[in-house]
């Protein structure tokens, strides 16, 4: 059967998209002549284009919201989750073939079993494709830089927000890190979405920074990508900003908790550029309050981790001019 259309479901956020890049590239290599459509939120469109692996984005914000209107795709790929809703959504498109994990609600499905723990998210999806004979390199996480100037070239980027309270390192600690780095003469900016302006402002205040340092709500996703790509350092939690730093090879200190970096952190062999701090806790990742293990990580820990990373960025600037 000739593969003409491949539909991929990944209706999640920035970090979720970026860890799926190796799998998307594997699909691109396996089906070079097919049209690959990614069902994902519309706000990711410009970032999706930077992967170089997808032809079209089908706006999809949630399970149950997949609105495929064309002929049945030759292949549908479930990069969203373990099912059954994601499986049901893709079955609804009547694909010629469905690549997914098995689920007891669909006993006739062929596929690997879902592993709830002990596997990195990027590896999970590469392993899924590998089950079907499609190779993918889980370290192939780089994406293209947007053709935009950075709003703060060579700055230190502090990104204090996170999707859940359990992953939010306290703003006063971000502020302490920012104050120390600014005292060294480094430009420091604070990022976030429009709803995180007050959080970013509190970090800037704690760091002794002015309003010009607060970029929360002032950068769309492509500008944020350009900012991270050209940054001297990124300091954040387990968030999309950290995955952007990994994608661009920008030095980063990532404050993890409660989910371990072995599941969502930078790839193996990148410790000279990306340092993931984790205290060993494993609490509820969807809780409203910061994970107790996250709170055991101090500003001194972050500053110590950042210290050897400056030479990495300085060498990159000398080599590329950026």
Buried (B, 14 or more C-beta within 10 A) or exposed (E): EEBBBBBBBBBBBBBBBBBBBBBBBBBBBBBEEBBBBBBBBEBBBBBBBBBEBBBBBBBBEEBEEBEBEEEEBBBBBBBBBBBBBBBBBBBEBEBBBBBBBBBEEBEEBEBBEBEEEEBBBBBBBBBBBBBBEBEBBBBBBBBBBBEBEBBBBBBBBBBBBBBBEBBBBBBBBBBBBBBBBBEEEBBBBBBBBEEBBEBBBBBBBBBEBEEEBBBBBBBEBBBBBBBBBBBBBBBBBBBBBBBBBBBBBBBBBBBBBBBBBBBBBBBEEBEEBBBBBBBEBBBEBEEEEBBEBBBBBBBEBBBEBBEEBBEBBEEBBEEEEE
